[in-house]
C-alpha cells in the first residue's frame, strides 16, 4: 500500500462528500499494532446517492471495480444481499493502474451502526486539509471477532495486549 494513494483516495471521497470509515489493517495500525497491510478497507454509508458519489470519486483517481458492477447495481440492497448469499461477497474490490500497489475494498454492508460509529471514530489528518475517520478500537475489535479469520484473531490479541486487555495468550 502506498501512502500517496491512500491520501488520494481519502481526498477524493472527502471532496465528493462521501461519509466513510477506515477499517481493517489501517485501523489496526492506527490503534497501535504496526503490521503490514496491502489494501485500504472502507465502510461507506450505503445510500444510493453516496454510492454514486463514491464510484465517481474512485473513477476520478483511476479506480474501478474489479468485477463488472455499476454504482446503480451496488446501490441496490437486493443485489448486495444476493451477492453475499450466492457468492459469499463481503467487499467490492476496486483497483487502479495508477495506484497498483493500493487496492481498495468497500464493504457490501454496514457491519455496525454507521452513524454511531462515525460519531465515535478517531479523526486524523492524513494529508494537509484531508481528514479521515478511523473506526474506534471497540468497533474494530467487534468487526475482527465477527470475521474470525486467523489474521483477525491475531490482530485482536495484539491490540488487546497493547491496550491492557485480556488476550488469548492469557489462556495458555
Legacy VTK file of the C-alpha trace (Angstrom):
# vtk DataFile Version 3.0
C-alpha trace
ASCII
DATASET POLYDATA
POINTS 172 float
0.000 0.000 0.000
1.246 3.484 -0.833
0.547 6.442 1.465
0.158 8.794 -1.527
-2.561 6.533 -2.920
-4.305 6.365 0.463
-4.219 10.163 0.630
-5.644 10.432 -2.914
-8.475 8.031 -2.048
-9.393 9.908 1.118
-9.198 13.289 -0.605
-11.401 12.157 -3.496
-14.021 10.724 -1.131
-13.921 13.800 1.114
-14.335 16.154 -1.853
-17.272 14.040 -3.079
-18.916 14.275 0.385
-18.859 10.508 0.896
-19.222 9.517 4.559
-16.747 6.686 5.142
-14.827 4.939 7.876
-11.395 3.388 7.560
-11.363 -0.163 8.932
-9.095 -3.190 8.506
-5.310 -3.087 8.591
-5.004 0.686 8.535
-7.282 0.903 11.574
-5.203 -1.780 13.311
-2.055 0.271 12.687
-3.806 3.448 13.858
-4.697 1.741 17.138
-1.068 0.849 17.785
-0.235 -2.510 16.248
2.305 -1.967 13.477
1.738 -4.602 10.849
1.749 -4.853 7.089
-1.394 -4.085 5.152
-1.780 -4.218 1.399
-5.143 -2.598 0.840
-7.495 0.096 2.050
-10.637 -1.254 3.725
-13.585 1.136 3.847
-17.149 1.153 5.058
-19.217 3.804 3.308
-22.751 4.893 4.011
-24.793 2.577 1.767
-27.273 5.059 0.341
-27.828 5.428 -3.404
-26.511 8.998 -3.726
-23.493 8.294 -1.527
-22.641 5.164 -3.517
-22.897 7.042 -6.803
-20.608 9.782 -5.486
-18.163 7.176 -4.166
-17.968 5.381 -7.520
-17.418 8.734 -9.263
-14.727 9.700 -6.741
-12.927 6.398 -7.255
-13.173 6.786 -11.021
-11.759 10.327 -10.820
-8.473 8.899 -9.495
-8.409 5.873 -11.785
-10.149 3.211 -9.675
-12.796 0.862 -10.988
-14.488 -2.241 -9.592
-12.574 -5.459 -10.228
-15.837 -7.090 -11.376
-18.383 -5.527 -13.725
-20.665 -3.868 -11.170
-22.161 -0.419 -11.674
-22.892 2.120 -8.966
-26.615 1.571 -9.510
-26.265 -2.187 -9.018
-24.158 -1.701 -5.887
-26.740 0.783 -4.580
-29.454 -1.882 -4.824
-29.709 -3.639 -1.419
-31.290 -6.711 -3.055
-28.291 -7.090 -5.387
-25.858 -6.785 -2.496
-27.790 -9.378 -0.481
-27.841 -11.744 -3.462
-24.070 -11.332 -3.958
-23.482 -12.022 -0.256
-25.736 -15.092 -0.310
-24.764 -16.606 -3.678
-21.131 -15.535 -3.990
-20.082 -15.040 -0.377
-19.187 -11.446 -1.264
-18.070 -9.353 1.694
-16.362 -6.491 -0.126
-16.296 -4.962 -3.573
-12.694 -4.629 -4.695
-11.533 -1.564 -6.622
-8.212 -1.379 -8.447
-6.322 1.200 -10.447
-3.483 1.168 -12.978
-2.253 4.438 -11.418
-2.371 3.008 -7.882
-1.432 -0.634 -8.478
0.012 -1.170 -5.001
-3.117 0.121 -3.254
-6.336 -1.794 -3.927
-9.500 -0.680 -2.142
-12.108 -2.944 -0.539
-15.543 -1.444 0.110
-17.800 -3.466 2.390
-21.083 -4.617 0.821
-22.901 -3.960 4.076
-22.581 -1.668 7.047
-21.261 -4.123 9.672
-22.127 -1.753 12.516
-24.383 1.182 13.323
-22.825 3.601 10.837
-23.980 6.843 12.444
-22.917 5.795 15.938
-19.564 4.527 14.658
-18.794 7.671 12.689
-19.532 9.760 15.792
-17.222 7.556 17.925
-14.454 7.358 15.305
-10.995 8.826 15.684
-10.336 11.672 13.275
-6.891 12.022 11.778
-5.454 14.353 9.184
-3.885 12.091 6.563
-2.548 14.981 4.481
-2.994 18.758 4.740
-6.715 19.506 4.714
-7.768 15.862 4.360
-9.294 14.306 7.445
-10.310 10.686 7.747
-12.348 8.889 10.323
-10.920 5.652 11.621
-13.218 3.205 13.326
-12.936 3.092 17.125
-10.945 0.347 18.796
-14.102 -1.204 20.264
-15.820 -1.367 16.867
-12.674 -2.649 15.168
-12.336 -5.463 17.705
-16.002 -6.404 17.197
-15.564 -6.481 13.413
-12.452 -8.628 13.685
-14.133 -11.046 16.117
-17.078 -11.424 13.734
-14.752 -12.117 10.792
-12.835 -14.698 12.815
-10.029 -15.252 10.279
-6.570 -16.105 11.665
-5.202 -12.605 10.873
-8.212 -11.000 12.564
-7.752 -13.118 15.692
-4.040 -12.258 15.786
-4.914 -8.555 15.424
-7.364 -8.849 18.333
-4.718 -10.407 20.546
-2.062 -7.835 19.683
-4.443 -4.895 20.126
-5.705 -6.280 23.430
-2.135 -6.677 24.688
-1.269 -3.118 23.637
-4.326 -1.697 25.365
-4.034 -3.728 28.572
-6.937 -6.047 27.877
-7.108 -9.825 28.199
-5.966 -11.807 25.181
-5.962 -15.457 24.175
-2.309 -15.530 25.288
-3.633 -15.222 28.845
-5.361 -18.591 28.480
-2.146 -20.507 27.793
LINES 1 173
172 0 1 2 3 4 5 6 7 8 9 10 11 12 13 14 15 16 17 18 19 20 21 22 23 24 25 26 27 28 29 30 31 32 33 34 35 36 37 38 39 40 41 42 43 44 45 46 47 48 49 50 51 52 53 54 55 56 57 58 59 60 61 62 63 64 65 66 67 68 69 70 71 72 73 74 75 76 77 78 79 80 81 82 83 84 85 86 87 88 89 90 91 92 93 94 95 96 97 98 99 100 101 102 103 104 105 106 107 108 109 110 111 112 113 114 115 116 117 118 119 120 121 122 123 124 125 126 127 128 129 130 131 132 133 134 135 136 137 138 139 140 141 142 143 144 145 146 147 148 149 150 151 152 153 154 155 156 157 158 159 160 161 162 163 164 165 166 167 168 169 170 171
